[in-house]
Amino acid sequence: MLISFLLFACNEKEIYPSSTQTDPTTQWDVNPQPESEPAEEPASEPAEEPASEPAEEPASEPSEEPEDTSEPTEEDSFCSLFTETCGTWSLDTVCEDWYNGAPTGTEGDSSGATQSCYDYHLDVASQQTEQSMIDSHCAHAIGIADADGNAPCVDTAEETSGLTIPSTALDVGSVDLGSSIIGTLSVTNDAASDITLSTLSFSDTAFAVSAASSIDAGSVLAAGSTSDLEVEFTPAMAQSYSATLTITSDSTITPELVIDLTGEGVEVTTSNNQLDANHSATEKSDSDSQ
């Protein structure tokens, strides 16, 4: 009523809502539930498989080779090792069949080389470019035993040549008895180091080194130099002479040179004209004195 009164006062008409008939058979849900939408299933992404890393194989260490306990052969003997590493044997000792046996006559030198076989070390000489120790089965002795076991080390790298001469023969020519003649022989040092002349020996006293010669025993020829050896020939008899000159030096390549020498001694003869001249001079001298 209060609402109607108020509407009337405001000169407004009350409008009642109209009712709509419903089917009495219609059942109403007095507790309506909100319509549920079907739940969206999340899109399933394919599972990522973890990348498989290749398995690391353990590093294999190199296997150690078994120690060689076999006896040395001629190829790996002490002599071969020494020659390849250091140089040559002193006294021209030849290295052959030195293991388990003494050298034969063609393997040694006049001093009588001997050796025994046992394990030992070789000290390479200090003048070599590399210091090393060589295991071997052969020790040596030249003349007497080497108590230290150190082999003689000769470095031949500096000397590949020695003394050279233009010819191994020298003909000095002919000369009157009572006179001398000189023949000249050029000696060249083709080595890379100096060479000292040890001895100069003649097989005949009619030949000798001239006092004017530039070289003699004890002379030192510098590497690459050439010097003249002057040989003096003084015959004692009127005949042909044949002799040899032997030159020794400290060269390991040419320790000895032998030169064949020839010359001729001529007897002085007086011609008939010279005798007549002498006779005339004597007669003239006698007549003048009378």
C-alpha positions in Angstrom: 0.0 0.0 0.0 2.8 2.3 0.8 4.2 1.8 -2.7 0.8 2.5 -4.3 0.4 5.6 -2.3 3.7 6.8 -3.3 3.0 6.1 -7.0 -0.3 7.8 -6.7 1.3 10.8 -5.2 3.7 11.0 -8.0 0.8 10.6 -10.5 2.3 7.3 -11.7 0.4 4.2 -12.6 1.3 1.0 -11.0 2.0 -1.6 -13.5 1.8 -5.1 -12.3 3.8 -7.8 -13.9 1.9 -10.3 -15.9 2.2 -13.9 -15.1 2.6 -16.5 -17.7 1.0 -19.8 -17.4 3.4 -22.7 -17.2 2.9 -26.3 -18.0 2.0 -27.9 -14.6 3.9 -30.9 -15.7 7.1 -29.0 -16.0 9.5 -29.8 -13.3 11.8 -27.1 -12.2 15.2 -27.5 -10.7 15.1 -25.3 -7.7 18.8 -25.7 -7.3 20.1 -25.1 -10.7 23.8 -26.0 -11.3 26.0 -24.0 -13.7 26.6 -25.6 -16.9 30.0 -27.2 -16.9 32.2 -27.0 -20.0 34.2 -30.1 -20.9 37.7 -29.8 -19.5 40.4 -29.3 -22.0 43.0 -31.9 -21.8 46.5 -30.4 -22.0 48.3 -31.1 -25.2 50.9 -33.7 -24.4 54.3 -32.8 -25.8 56.6 -35.7 -26.7 59.2 -36.2 -24.0 62.7 -35.3 -25.0 65.0 -38.1 -24.8 68.4 -37.1 -23.3 71.2 -37.1 -25.9 73.4 -40.1 -25.3 77.1 -39.2 -25.3 79.5 -41.9 -26.6 81.2 -43.7 -23.9 84.9 -42.8 -23.6 87.2 -45.7 -24.1 90.0 -45.8 -21.6 93.3 -44.7 -23.2 95.5 -47.7 -23.7 99.1 -47.2 -22.6 101.8 -48.6 -25.0 103.0 -51.9 -23.9 106.7 -52.0 -22.8 108.9 -54.0 -25.1 110.7 -56.8 -23.4 114.4 -56.1 -22.8 116.6 -57.6 -25.5 118.9 -60.1 -23.8 120.2 -61.7 -27.0 123.9 -61.8 -27.8 125.1 -59.0 -30.1 125.6 -59.9 -33.7 128.4 -58.5 -36.0 126.0 -55.8 -37.1 125.3 -54.5 -33.6 128.6 -55.3 -32.0 130.8 -52.9 -30.1 132.9 -52.3 -33.2 130.0 -51.2 -35.3 128.5 -49.0 -32.6 131.9 -47.4 -32.0 132.5 -46.7 -35.6 129.1 -45.2 -36.2 129.2 -43.1 -33.1 132.7 -42.0 -32.7 135.2 -42.6 -35.5 137.8 -45.2 -36.3 140.1 -47.4 -34.3 143.6 -46.1 -33.6 146.5 -48.1 -35.0 144.3 -49.1 -37.9 142.8 -52.0 -36.0 140.1 -53.6 -38.2 136.8 -54.5 -36.5 135.8 -58.0 -37.6 134.6 -61.0 -35.7 135.7 -59.4 -32.4 133.0 -61.1 -30.3 134.0 -64.4 -28.8 137.3 -64.6 -30.5 140.7 -62.9 -31.0 141.4 -61.0 -34.2 143.1 -62.8 -37.0 146.2 -61.6 -38.7 144.2 -59.5 -41.1 142.1 -57.9 -38.3 144.8 -56.5 -36.1 148.0 -54.5 -36.4 151.6 -55.2 -35.6 151.2 -54.3 -32.0 149.1 -57.4 -31.4 145.6 -56.5 -30.5 143.7 -58.7 -28.1 140.3 -58.4 -26.4 137.9 -60.0 -24.0 134.1 -60.0 -24.0 132.0 -58.7 -21.2 129.4 -56.0 -20.6 130.8 -52.5 -20.2 130.2 -48.9 -21.2 132.1 -46.7 -23.7 132.7 -43.1 -22.9 132.7 -41.1 -26.1 135.6 -38.6 -26.1 134.9 -35.0 -25.1 135.7 -33.6 -28.5 132.6 -35.2 -30.0 129.5 -33.1 -30.5 127.4 -35.4 -28.3 128.2 -37.2 -25.1 126.8 -40.7 -24.9 127.2 -44.1 -23.3 127.1 -47.2 -25.4 126.3 -50.6 -23.9 128.2 -53.4 -25.5 129.6 -56.9 -25.0 133.2 -56.4 -26.2 136.2 -54.8 -24.6 139.5 -54.3 -26.3 143.1 -53.9 -25.7 145.8 -52.8 -28.1 149.2 -53.9 -26.9 148.1 -53.7 -23.2 144.7 -53.9 -21.6 142.7 -50.7 -21.2 141.7 -50.9 -17.5 139.1 -48.1 -17.9 137.4 -49.7 -20.9 137.5 -46.4 -22.8 138.0 -47.0 -26.5 140.3 -44.7 -28.4 138.3 -42.1 -30.1 139.6 -40.6 -33.3 137.4 -37.9 -35.0 138.0 -38.2 -38.7 135.2 -35.8 -39.7 137.7 -32.9 -40.1 140.1 -34.9 -42.3 138.8 -36.5 -45.5 142.1 -36.1 -47.4 145.8 -35.8 -46.7 149.0 -34.9 -48.4 149.1 -35.0 -52.2 152.0 -34.7 -54.7 151.7 -34.2 -58.5 153.7 -37.4 -59.1 155.3 -40.3 -57.2 158.5 -40.0 -59.3 161.1 -37.3 -59.5 164.0 -37.2 -62.0 166.6 -34.6 -61.1 168.6 -35.1 -64.3 172.4 -35.5 -64.7 175.2 -33.6 -63.2 179.1 -33.7 -63.3 180.9 -35.4 -60.5 181.8 -32.9 -57.9 178.8 -30.8 -58.6 175.1 -30.9 -57.4 171.7 -30.4 -58.9 168.4 -29.7 -57.3 165.0 -31.2 -58.1 161.7 -29.7 -56.8 158.7 -31.6 -55.5 155.5 -29.8 -54.6 153.6 -31.1 -51.5 150.0 -30.0 -50.9 147.9 -30.4 -47.8 144.4 -31.1 -48.9 143.1 -31.9 -45.4 140.9 -29.6 -43.3 143.5 -29.4 -40.6 147.3 -28.8 -40.4 149.6 -31.7 -41.0 153.1 -32.1 -39.5 155.9 -33.8 -41.4 157.5 -36.3 -39.1 160.4 -37.7 -41.1 162.0 -37.4 -44.6 164.3 -40.4 -45.3 166.3 -41.2 -48.4 167.4 -44.7 -49.4 170.7 -43.3 -50.9 173.0 -40.7 -49.5 173.4 -39.2 -53.0 170.0 -37.5 -52.3 169.2 -35.1 -49.5 167.0 -32.3 -48.6 168.5 -29.1 -49.8 169.4 -26.4 -47.3 167.3 -24.0 -49.4 164.1 -26.2 -49.2 161.1 -24.5 -47.7 160.0 -27.7 -45.8 161.9 -30.5 -44.0 161.2 -32.9 -41.2 159.2 -31.2 -38.5 157.6 -28.7 -40.8 153.9 -27.9 -40.5 151.8 -27.6 -43.6 148.7 -25.5 -43.1 145.4 -26.8 -44.4 145.1 -26.1 -48.1 148.6 -24.9 -48.5 151.4 -26.1 -50.9 155.1 -26.0 -50.2 158.1 -27.0 -52.3 160.4 -29.7 -51.2 163.8 -29.3 -52.8 165.9 -32.4 -53.2 169.6 -32.0 -53.8 171.5 -34.7 -55.8 175.3 -35.0 -55.4 176.6 -38.1 -57.2 179.9 -39.6 -56.0 180.3 -41.8 -59.1 179.6 -41.6 -62.8 176.5 -43.7 -62.9 172.8 -43.7 -62.8 171.1 -43.5 -59.4 167.7 -44.8 -58.3 166.5 -44.2 -54.8 163.3 -43.6 -52.8 162.2 -40.7 -50.6 159.8 -41.7 -47.8 157.7 -38.9 -46.1 155.9 -39.7 -42.9 153.4 -37.4 -41.2 150.6 -37.2 -38.7 147.9 -37.4 -41.3 145.5 -40.3 -40.8 144.7 -40.4 -44.5 148.2 -40.3 -45.9 150.5 -41.1 -43.1 153.3 -42.2 -45.5 154.2 -41.1 -49.1 156.9 -42.8 -51.1 158.6 -41.0 -54.1 160.9 -42.7 -56.6 164.1 -40.6 -57.3 166.4 -40.9 -60.3 169.5 -39.1 -61.3 172.8 -39.5 -63.2 176.4 -38.7 -62.3 178.6 -37.7 -65.2 182.4 -37.9 -65.2 184.3 -34.8 -66.3 186.3 -35.4 -69.6 189.0 -33.2 -71.1 188.9 -32.8 -74.9 191.9 -33.0 -77.3 191.7 -29.4 -78.1 191.9 -28.5 -74.5 195.0 -30.7 -74.1 196.7 -29.1 -77.1 195.9 -25.7 -75.8 197.4 -26.6 -72.4 200.5 -28.1 -74.1 201.1 -25.0 -76.2 200.8 -22.8 -73.2 203.3 -24.8 -71.4 205.9 -24.7 -74.3 205.5 -20.9 -74.6 206.1 -20.5 -71.0 209.3 -22.6 -71.2 210.7 -20.6 -74.2 210.1 -17.3 -72.5 212.0 -18.4 -69.5 215.1 -19.2 -71.6 
